Each structure stands twice: as C-alpha cells, then as structure tokens.
Amino acid sequence: MKRRALLNSIVWLPLLQALPAVAAVDIHVYKTPDCGCCAGWVDHLKAEGFSVTVTEVADTSLTRKRLGMPERFGSCHTALVEGYVLEGHVPAAEVGKLLASRPKAIGLAVPGMPAGSPGMEMGARRDQYKVLLVDRNGHDTVFATYPK
C-alpha cells in the first residue's frame, strides 16, 4: 500500500504544483461604496479561495485609466491581481486560468453587467456573456463564454 501512495504522489505532485495557489493570491478591488453587485463579486472571489482587499473610490473610470484598461471594457468595478487588471464580473475560474497561463495582456474584462455573472445573480436568468482577454494594445479576444 505504501508503494501505491508513493506512486500516486509522484504522478499528482507536478500537476498540483502547476495550479495557482489562490489562497496566496490577493485581488485588490476598486469599487464605489454603494454598489451591491460589486460586493457580490467580492463574495464570489472569497468563496473561491481568493484573498480580497477592497478600496472604495468615487469613480472607477479613473482607476481603470490608471491601470491601463481601455474605457470601452468598463463595468462597475476594477481589480488588480498579480499585474493583471480584472474589469467587471469576471468569474473566479477564469481568474485562475489567467494566472496559470500568464499571457502577455492587460487582463480580463466582462463589459457591462450581465445577468447571471458572479455578483449579478438574478434567479434563473442567465444572459450569455463573454470574458474577454485584453492584450497590451487594447485588442480583445474571447477567453471564455458563459453560460458554458
């Protein structure tokens, strides 16, 4: 039995090391004080194991501009994680994929406030939306589509 456990650990250890350690990752969220859906998104990130720091700002567009996310991808909150900008209701699973793949990009964006996205739950309503990868030139490609 000990040999089987050793073999299993040899097989699984490299795979586990490749996963991002989300508990050690802090996401710094910039949001307005009265936004309930932003608080819902923060709760979603925490439930998925991320550490979250929140800074309340009067205008998130100033933060978006400072961090280099083009305004056309704007939503109700902006976040920073390990040098990447997260704009809007980006699912935690996609944040994990971003950190695992480390593309050369500004970050991820979910423009607008689509129903059914994390923090924008509206019962059974689930609007289709795209998580966009925004490259350093401000161009976007589809990173993920929801609902999956």
Phi and psi in degrees as a GROMACS rama.xvg file:
@    title "Ramachandran Plot"
@    xaxis  label "Phi"
@    yaxis  label "Psi"
@TYPE xy
-63.9946  -36.7489  LYS-2
-65.365  -38.9084  ARG-3
-63.6683  -43.1309  ARG-4
-62.9501  -40.2751  ALA-5
-64.3858  -44.742  LEU-6
-63.0044  -41.6124  LEU-7
-60.7742  -41.3263  ASN-8
-67.9372  -34.6309  SER-9
-65.4579  -38.2619  ILE-10
-72.7604  -45.2465  VAL-11
-84.843  -27.2848  TRP-12
-56.9602  -49.5437  LEU-13
-61.06  -34.8435  PRO-14
-68.0407  -41.2169  LEU-15
-66.4187  -36.3611  LEU-16
-68.3358  -25.0301  GLN-17
-75.4545  -20.2574  ALA-18
-75.2207  142.501  LEU-19
-68.2113  140.464  PRO-20
-85.7424  88.3851  ALA-21
-63.4241  -29.7998  VAL-22
-63.8436  -27.9485  ALA-23
-88.1499  -4.65894  ALA-24
-97.5001  125.785  VAL-25
-102.384  130.42  ASP-26
-105.966  122.284  ILE-27
-97.2176  112.772  HIS-28
-102.162  132.473  VAL-29
-110.703  120.627  TYR-30
-146.208  163.393  LYS-31
-79.7945  154.32  THR-32
-62.4939  -30.0417  PRO-33
-100.133  7.02066  ASP-34
-85.6865  110.52  CYS-35
-73.0002  -35.0457  GLY-36
-69.5544  -30.6638  CYS-37
-64.979  -41.0498  CYS-38
-63.5294  -37.0017  ALA-39
-63.6254  -39.0707  GLY-40
-66.927  -41.4024  TRP-41
-59.5806  -44.3994  VAL-42
-60.6745  -40.364  ASP-43
-59.8526  -46.7689  HIS-44
-61.9534  -44.0202  LEU-45
-63.0158  -41.6689  LYS-46
-63.0602  -26.0483  ALA-47
-91.2955  6.25262  GLU-48
99.3181  1.00107  GLY-49
-81.0289  148.552  PHE-50
-87.3599  136.829  SER-51
-130.181  132.019  VAL-52
-113.72  132.841  THR-53
-114.757  131.701  VAL-54
-119.938  123.692  THR-55
-86.1386  133.162  GLU-56
-129.803  156.326  VAL-57
-75.0211  -30.5208  ALA-58
-146.01  111.458  ASP-59
-71.8533  -18.9608  THR-60
-64.1599  -31.5702  SER-61
-67.2694  -39.7073  LEU-62
-66.4455  -44.8004  THR-63
-55.8753  -46.9961  ARG-64
-63.7579  -44.9274  LYS-65
-60.8526  -36.1658  ARG-66
-87.1604  -6.48125  LEU-67
91.5798  11.0125  GLY-68
-86.0922  120.782  MET-69
-57.1779  141.779  PRO-70
-59.3915  -29.6529  GLU-71
-64.0602  -14.9169  ARG-72
-96.7014  8.15979  PHE-73
-59.1659  148.745  GLY-74
-143.625  -154.777  SER-75
-92.7448  -10.4662  CYS-76
-150.1  157.612  HIS-77
-130.377  143.426  THR-78
-137.07  161.866  ALA-79
-129.153  129.916  LEU-80
-140.91  115.557  VAL-81
46.5904  45.4137  GLU-82
86.783  -5.10387  GLY-83
-103.092  143.683  TYR-84
-94.931  136.995  VAL-85
-116.094  123.838  LEU-86
-117.354  119.234  GLU-87
84.4611  -159.457  GLY-88
-86.1586  61.2985  HIS-89
-74.0413  125.095  VAL-90
-62.7179  144.235  PRO-91
-57.5481  -34.534  ALA-92
-59.6468  -37.7422  ALA-93
-74.0914  -31.5737  GLU-94
-62.7621  -44.0928  VAL-95
-60.2159  -42.8716  GLY-96
-64.1161  -40.4104  LYS-97
-59.3797  -47.6484  LEU-98
-69.0572  -29.0656  LEU-99
-75.2019  -35.8719  ALA-100
-91.8287  -24.4752  SER-101
49.2518  54.934  ARG-102
-71.2003  159.312  PRO-103
-78.5982  100.169  LYS-104
-159.231  163.055  ALA-105
-70.9583  -45.0429  ILE-106
158.78  -153.793  GLY-107
-114.925  149.116  LEU-108
-141.907  140.933  ALA-109
-121.814  91.6137  VAL-110
-62.2871  149.299  PRO-111
74.6147  -157.651  GLY-112
-138.712  71.9765  MET-113
-67.7118  134.992  PRO-114
-61.8736  135.301  ALA-115
93.9676  -11.2429  GLY-116
-76.3421  160.084  SER-117
-55.5068  123.853  PRO-118
93.9849  -15.6126  GLY-119
-115.954  33.7357  MET-120
-66.232  134.094  GLU-121
-137.842  63.9037  MET-122
63.0372  -130.819  GLY-123
-82.8159  -9.4831  ALA-124
-68.9609  126.729  ARG-125
-137.773  98.377  ARG-126
-73.4784  146.058  ASP-127
-74.1961  138.741  GLN-128
-149.756  163.507  TYR-129
-115.655  140.983  LYS-130
-94.5958  121.148  VAL-131
-102.814  137.152  LEU-132
-92.2268  121.366  LEU-133
-103.41  117.537  VAL-134
-79.4466  176.295  ASP-135
-68.7799  -12.447  ARG-136
-96.1037  2.08632  ASN-137
86.5829  7.67479  GLY-138
-88.446  151.618  HIS-139
-120.889  150.873  ASP-140
-133.157  156.34  THR-141
-75.1663  122.872  VAL-142
-93.812  -36.1032  PHE-143
-162.069  155.076  ALA-144
-123.018  136.572  THR-145
-124.774  152.919  TYR-146
-66.6617  149.965  PRO-147
